[in-house]
Amino acid sequence: MLKIKIILGSTRPNRFSDKPGNWIFEAAKKKDDVEAELLDLRDYPLPFFDESTSPARIKDGAYPNEIARKWAAKIREADAFIIVTPEYNHGASGVLKNALDYIYTEWNNKPVGFVAYGGVGGARAVEQLREVAVELQMAPIRNAIHIPQHWNLLDENGKLKTGALDPFKKSADTFLGQLLWWAKALKTAREQPLEKQEESIN
């Protein structure tokens, strides 16, 4: 089974991210050999990162902060990630960037895809997050799902209108296909003995 973690990148009380998050979660669950799980950053209230040691130097998930250790343990389980991100001032939310920064090795050598919303469909936030993902030794996939003017998808009570995300179904299928391809390939590579990994690199 491939374990896919879907991270909700906003904790605001009136956030939109849980709506496309639940939608892509349901789509992922329908794929063969996939175990999908939603991760809500509200459940991991990390303080602003201010540790004296870089997470890249921490061994075996022994982070000083207890919440960071719980976050790391959950991220370690994953074979791939889907990050649902808003766009704030041409970038990702602070809470999402903080969650990415708090740990390191648990992200390494795993693919990540993005479901974004906001100005120009959250494209500028995704561009920044791809650079962050590369620095975390992740493999950001090309395809993403961009939801423009997401406020128009809500009714007068702030609920998602029926069928509002249906136009993105085809994009979701392509997106998940690409993510799962990379998840399988990188899981196989990670499971090789270290000396075999080094031989393939050399």
Buried (B, 14 or more C-beta within 10 A) or exposed (E): EBBBBBBBBBBEEEBBBBBBBBBBBEBBEEBEEBBBBBBBBBEBEBEEBEBEEEBEEBEEBEBEBEBBBBBBEBBBEBBBBBBBBBBBEEBBBEBBBBBBBBBBBBBEBBBBBBBBBBBBBBBBBBBBBBEBBEEBEBBBBEBBBBBBEBEEBBEEEEEBEEEBBEEBEEBBEEBBEBBBEBBBEBBEEEEEEEEEBEEEEE
